[in-house]
């Protein structure tokens, strides 16, 4: 998942036949010399969409499996846990 940083550099870490999903516009053309699949992901985060998601979360219709929560001071540990690749979401909280 490409959420920040240099997508081409990140794609270079993939094995042959690997896949990457990018929210920042990485294209297959940008990594054409690599045998990987690129998926572009775009969202329309407007007020109406966000309100609908908030309503669904509040009603219980939308559930996000948060498996671990870390305070901001432990963000480095959160990223390390994220890198393990298990199912579920990791939340970083600010107090």
PyMOL commands that set and color helices and strands:
alter all, ss='L'
color gray80, all
select helices_A, chain A and resi 7-11+28-31+47-59+72-83
alter helices_A, ss='H'
color red, helices_A
select strands_A, chain A and resi 19-22+37-40+66-71+89-93
alter strands_A, ss='S'
color yellow, strands_A
deselect
rebuild
show_as cartoon
